């Protein structure tokens, strides 16, 4: 969308903003024509899409297997490849077994911890639970400590 000014305004703008001091009138008219015809493109950074910057990654196309055209197919299951695959499978199976053992150990430890907590629940002081739930700084002062403070004041 370009905003076109009417011819009078355009002429006034040309007179105000295009200045060629010290040049002949013929040079001024040629220069005016040149500068009027040129339009500068915005800098590359301000464009949303640029032709010289690749915008997307290339899309992979499905490969066609032309075994007749390519000649005889190389042997896919050679002995070193099979041995390597078996070793990888054994490694992965060992890692899976190790993971299962670790999870079982963690589960046993959790169950033992829960049992210990349930056993010690009966022996925990009940007042401590109330204090833990209250926000710090707003605890009820202990009545014994108030009495102790009064005794200290009387002694002084």
N, C-alpha and C positions, 0 to 999 in steps of 0.2 A: 504494500500500500504506500504509494508515494503521494505526498500532499503537494498539489500544484497551486502556485500562487497566480493571481491574475496578472496579465502582462505589465500593468502599471507597477504593481508591487515588485515583480521580478526585476524590472528595469531599475527601480529605486534600490533594491538590494544589490544589484550589480554595481550601481554607482557608488554605494556606500562601502561595499566589502571587497571589491576588486579594484585595486589601485596600482597603476603602472606609472609612477612618477618619472619624469625625465625621458620618456620614450616618445617616438613619433606617433601620431594618431593612427597610422597604418599598422605599426607594430602593436599598438594597444588593441586594435580591433582583432588582429590575428590571435593575440594572446587571450583575449576575452573569449573568442570562439573555442580555442583549445581548452581553456579551463572550464568552460560551460559544458563541453562535450564529455569531459572526463568525470567519471564517478569512481570514487575509491571504494574498494571492497573492505569489509570489516576484517579485523585481524583474525588469523586462523583460530586463536584460542576462543574467540567469541562465537564461532559457528557451532551449530549443533552437530552437523555431519560434515565430514571432510572427505574429499575423494582420495587423498593420499594417506589417510589413516584407515587401517583395516578395522572395521567396526565389529566384526563377528569372527569367531573361530571357524575354521573350515569344518564343514559337515562331513562326517565319514560316510562313505558310500559302501553298500554291501559288495563284497568281492565275489566275483563269479569264478567258479572252479572249472576251468576248461582243461580237463586232464588229457584229452585227446590232442589238443593243440600244444600243450606244454610238454608233452612227451611222457615217459613213464614217471609215475609219482615216486618220490623218495620214500624209503621204508620208514614209517612213523614209529614203529616199536622196536628200535634197536636195543641191544642188550644194555649199554650204558644208560640210556634213557629210562628203561624199565627199572634198573637198579636204583637210579636217583629218585624216581617216583616212589619206590618202596621205602627208601630211607626217609623221604619226606613224610610219608604216611606214618611211619613208625615214630618219627619225631613229634608229629601232631598228636598221635594217639597218646604218647607219653606225656605231652603237655596237658592233654585233656584229663588224663588220670590224675596228674599232679593237681590240677585245678579242683577236681572233685574231692581229693583228699584235703586240700586246704579249706574248701567250703564245709566239709564235714567237721573238721577240727574247729573252725569258727563257730559252727552251730553247737557243738558240744560245749565249748567254752561259754557261749551265751547262755545255754541252759543251766550250766553250773553256776554262773553268776546270778541268774534269776533265782535259783534255789537258795543260794546264800543270802540274797537280799530278803527273800521271804522268811527265812529262818531268823534273821537279825531284826526283822520288823517288830517282833514282839518285845525285844529288849531295848528298842530305841525310846528315848524320852519323848513324851507326847508334846511337851511344851516347845521343843525344838522345831517341830513341824510348823507350829503357828508363827514362830519368829522368822522362819525361812520365807514364809508366804508374805509377811509384812514388808513394805518398802523400807529401806535403810533410812535412818534419821527420824523415823516416826514410831519408833518402838516405845511401848509403854514402859515407864521407868519402874524398876523393881522396887516394891514397897520396903524391902529390907535395906536397900541402898539409901532410900529417903530417910529412914530411921538412923542409919549410920551417919549421914550428913548432919542430921540434927544433933546427934551426940557430939560430933566434932565441933559444931558451932558453940555448943554449951561449954565445952572444955576451953575454948579460947576465951 
